[in-house]
């Protein structure tokens, strides 16, 4: 019997980052295959709102918001005891009120490790139909290993994440990179041929490491006679306001930067915006399969990035981009890159590469082939 009902669960109810966007995209493609899809989270928020806006069924477990706080807020002994107390009663409540939702689903696809903690007793009972889509290298290795025992199938977002994750040996394992709608370039040649426009996209925080991106840009700028500008596109969470202030301070206090580096807020239609740029800079310290790198290549940009997880699955050819490990020894000459790879022909080739390798059709077909391993009762 084929799969008819899929329940996706992501505990980050107020997040709309790469993992959540990929999940929503997959849900939309599955609905077109006449599969009944529901996206669930621990509480109502931006995630479920976005799913509803895309005509996807939603479900909230309505957990106490206090238990959904960051783990750093439970650092003291009293806070830890409170967390355990709340978690225990949340399990009981979830079993009474919400187990029917899991029981009636043919497949349960878990999007993050926190969901296993919040729904542990329920997911133990549904372990034969649980799929865990691991989208980033988990820092809690012991919990990752433990939760792999209540999972039928584990999907890794990239080969790097798979290589660096320890799980039980007798679980079915797949590597399935995310998909994107096809996008055709409408790039218009600029009048100023001596200008090179750099851009970086991502949430403003220490993990995305935009401070280093600015340093990288400055070093590249010194190596070329071309006019160079850098646009930083992204917003910040309240907890990252100090990092945003640090970025602003670095730019405003440097006469060389305050006329060439600019911070912008969140942008919805990112591909249409960044296809007018030339080079994408990325200094993130931790990823799974960097969505923003794929989007940059989709828009025709050349990529310069740290070698984070997932990059090895994306940058398969020299014309796509290059990596660096530290700013003291950048293993490339930017003038060579500009002369060789920043041409209209290679812009189109990068766009075509993503359209072929990361298209939604391949993504969904591969996901459906994974579902064939789930026994439907």
N, C-alpha and C positions, 0 to 999 in steps of 0.2 A: 504494500500500500504506500502511495506517495505522501509526502508531507503536505498537510493542508493548513496547519496553524503554527506560526512561529512567534515566540515571545522573546524580544530583545530587552535586556536589562542593563542599564547604566546608572550607577549610584550618584553620579555627579549631576544632580538635577538642575543646577543653575549654570552649567557649562555648555558652550557651543564651540568646542575646539575641534581639532582634526579628527579625533576618535569619534566624537558625537556626529560630526558631519558625514563621516564615512558610513556610520551605522544608519543614519537617516537616508543616505543615498542608496545603500543596499536594500533597505526596507521598501523604498519607492520602486526599485527595479523588480523586487520579488512580487509586489502587488500587481505589476503589469503581467506577471506570470500566473495571475489568479490565485496567489497564495494569500491567506488571511494573516496579516502582520499586525502585531501590537508592540509598541515601544513603552516600556515601563521604567519608572525610577522611584527612588525612595521618598520623593516628595514632589509636589507641583512646583514648576519653575520654568526657566527659559527653555530647557530641553523639551519638555512635553508640549509647551506652547508652540515651539517650532515644528514639532511633529504634527500637531493638530493643524497648523497652517498649511502643511503639505498633505492634508487629508489622510493622515495615518492614525489608526486607533491608538489610544494612549491609556495607561493605567498607572495610578499612584498607590504606593504602599503606605503612604501617609505616616512615615516614621516621625518620631519626636525630633524636631530640628536640633535639639541639644546633642543628640547622639551623632548627628551628621557633621559636627564641627571638625575642624582640622585636628589631627592627632597631637599637634604641638600644644593645643589647648587642654590636653589631658596629661600634662607632664608631671604634676604633683601626685602624691599618694592618694589624697582625698578625691582628686579628679579621676584617677584611675579606678578607684572603687565605685565611684558614681557611674562611670562609663560601663563597667561590668554589670552593675545593677540594672541600668537602663537597657543594655543589650539583651540581658536574660529575659526581661519582660517584653521587649520588642519581639523576641523570637516567639514567645507564647502568643502574643497578639497577632503576629504575622501568620502563624500557623492556623489560628482560629478564623481569621478574616480573609486571608489571601491565598491559602494553599490551593484552593480550588482553581485559581487562575493558572498556577503552574501545572496542576494535575491534568487540566484539559488541553494543554498545549502539546503539540507533537514534538516540538523542539524548543529548548530554552538556550538562547545564545547570550552568554554573559560577557560584558564588554570591559569589565575592570575587576581588580582583585577585591576591592571593598565590598562588592555585591556578595561575594562568597562569605564574608564575615557577617554581614547584616542578615543574610538569609541562609545561614549555614545548615540548620536542621532541615529546612525545606529542601534545599538543594541536595542534601544527602539522600533524601527519598526519591529524588528525580534524577539521580546520577546517570542512569542509562540513557537519558536523552539530553544531557547537558553538553553544550559546546562552549569552550572558553576561547574567546578571540583575544589573544595577548597582543596588545598594540604597542607596548613599550617594555623595555627591560625592567622587570620589577625589582625594587630594592630589597623587599622582604623575601629573601630566598627560601627561608624555612616554611613560611606560609604558602609560598608558591608551590613548593614541593608537596605540602600537605593537601592543598586544594586540588592538586592534579589527581588525587585518588577518588574524588567525587565528580570526575569529568570523563565523559565517554570519548570526546574528541577535543584536541587542542589545535587551534589554528594560530600560527605565528604570522605577524604582519610583514616580517622580513627574515631573511636567512641569518642576519646578524643577531636578531633577538632570539631566534631558535638556538643558535650556537652558544649563547651566553645565559641560557635558562635551564636549570636543573629540574626535571620532572620525573615521574615514575616511568619505568621502562615499557610497560605494557599498555600504554595509551596510544590511540591513533593520532598521528601528528601530520599536519599539513602546513605549507607556507603559502599564504594567499595575500598578495598585495592588493591594495585598494584600487577602485576604478573611478573613472571620471567621465562625464559627458564629453563627446567630441567637441573640439573648439578649433575654428579656422581663423587664422591671423588676418587682421585688416590693418597691419602696420603701415604707417605713412612715413616716408623718408623725411627726416628733418632738414631744415635749411642750413643749420650750422653743423657741418661735417666734423668740426674739431671738438664737438661736445660729446662726452661720455657720461651717461646717466646711470648711476648706481641706485639700487633699492634693496631694502630688507623688509621682510614681513613677519610679524609674530607678536605675541603678547609681550609687553614690556616687563621683563623680570630677569632675575639673575640666571635662571636656567637658559633663557634665550640669549643672554650674554651680549646685549647690544653695545655695552661699553667697549668690548673687544672689537665689535664690528666697526665702530668709529675709528679705533686705532688702526685696523686693517685698511680702512678707506684712506686714512691719512697717509699711510705708508705707500699705498698704490698711487695716490695723488702726487706724491713727491717723485714718482718714477716715470711720469709721463708729462708731456707738454700740453696735452689736451685739457680743455676745461672740464672739470669733474664736479658733480654734485651727488649727494646722497640723501635719499628720502627714507625715513624710518616710518613704516606704516604699522600701526597697532595700538591697542588700548591697554590699560593696566587695571588690575584688581585693586581694591582699597588697600590690601596688605602690601602692595608693591609700589605705593605712592612714593616712598623714600627713594626707590630705585629710579623712578621717573624723574624725581627732583635731581638726582645725581646726573642723569643723562643731560638734562637741561643745563645744569651747571657746567658740565664739561664743554658743551657747545657754546654757551654764552660767554664763557671766560677765555675762549681761544679765538682770537681775531681771524685766524685762518678758517676755523670751522663755522663761525656764526653767519658766514655768508655763503656756505656751501652745504651745510647739513641741516635738515629740517625734519621735525617730528610731526606726523599727522595721526589722526585717530583711526578707529576701526573703519574698514571699507568693505562693503557688501559684495560688490561685483569686482573681485580682485583681478581677474584675468583681463578684463577690458581696461583696467587702469594700468597695470604694469607692462602691457605689451609695448608701451611707448618708451620703456627703459632698455638698457643694453646689458647690464651685468647685475646678477643677484648675489649679494653677500650674505653668508649665514655662519654664525659663530656659536650656535647652540651647543650646550654641553651634554644633552641627553635627549634622544629621540627613539622612535621605533621604525618608522618609515616617514621621513619628513615630507609632509603634505605640501608645505610651502615651496620646497625644492621642485617637486613635480609640477606645481602650478607655474613656477618661474620658467621651467623648460617648456611647458605647454604654451606659454606666452612668447617663446622664442629667445629667452635670455640665456646668456652664458652664466654658469654657476661657479662661485668660489666658496668653498665650505669647509668646516671642520669635518673630519672623517667619523661622524656619529653613526650609530646603528641605522642601517637602511641605505646609506649612501652607496655601498658596494652593489646593491641591487638596482640602483638608478643610473649612476654615472659609469656606464659600460664602455663608452667611447670618448676619445679625447675631445671631440667637438662639443660634448655636452657640458663639461666643466672640469674643475681640478680641486684638489684638497690641500689643506695646510694643517700643521699640528701646532705651530707656535709662530709668533710674529717676528722672532729674532732670525728665523731661517725659513723664509717663504720660498718654496721650491719652484718658483716660476718667475719669468720676466713678463710683466704685464704688457709691455710693448709688443712682445711676440703674440700674446693672446689677442690683443686688439687688431693686429695686422692679419692674423690668420683666421680667427673664429668669429669676429664681430661683423659679419657680412650678411646681407639679406638672404643669400643662399643657405647659410648655416642656421639662420633664424628659422627659416621654413623647415629645415631638416630636423631641428630640435622639436618643433611643434608636431611634425609628422611622427617622430619617434614616440612621443607620449600618446598620441592618438592611437597608435598601433599597440603599444605595450601595456598601457594602463586604461584601456577603454572599458566601459561598463559591461559590454556584451561578454567579454572574456571573464571579467570579475564575477558576474552572476552565474555564468555557466560553470565555472570552477567551484563556486559556493554550492550550487545545486548538486554537483557530483560528490561533494563532501557529505551532503545530507543523505545520500544513498546508504551510508553506513549506520544510520539510525533506524532501529526497528520500531515501526509504528504499530501500536496495538489497537 
